[in-house]
Amino acid sequence: MASPATALHRQRAHDLRERGHALPGAAAALATLADTNGIVQSVVTGNIRPVAEVKLQVFGLDTHIQFPYGGYGEDHDDRAELVRTAIARIRAGTGADVALTDVLLIGDTSADVAAGRAAGIPVLAVATGRTSAAELADARGHRHGPRPSNCQCLWMAARRLSR
């Protein structure tokens, strides 16, 4: 049974589509990374998992996301703990000995950068419009990357940082 929040988000999917949008190239970037052996794509969000699934589905960004490996609002209030939860789930679910240097958080807010840094992982800070490139630089993201529309640059940055 869906939670009330999930049901509400499903009912208001049209409103979500009208208020927001996927950035150009975001779906292609996810697809490019999905075709790379050894990369697990998931999410870290303060939303509960079903709401995160609905939001990404509304914008066509859910196809390559491995939701069981994510960190969600029902797991913890602290964003860095959500990152650690996601890493633990990847390790448990894949059996891989994932080093922190093998993980890359791609985030678009100063809070994302802070969470990745607190969890000890590299961060690719992407200026999507809500947080400026200057603010992301002040948050000291490890790299300041391209917008998702440049898939080849995003893939190269992800490979370089995840080694």
Salt bridges, closest charged atoms under 4 A:
ASP15 OD2 - ARG12 NE 3.70
GLU18 OE2 - HIS14 NE2 2.64
GLU53 OE2 - ARG49 NE 2.69
ASP75 OD2 - ARG89 NH1 2.85
GLU81 OE2 - ARG84 NH1 2.70
ASP112 OD1 - ARG79 NH1 2.55
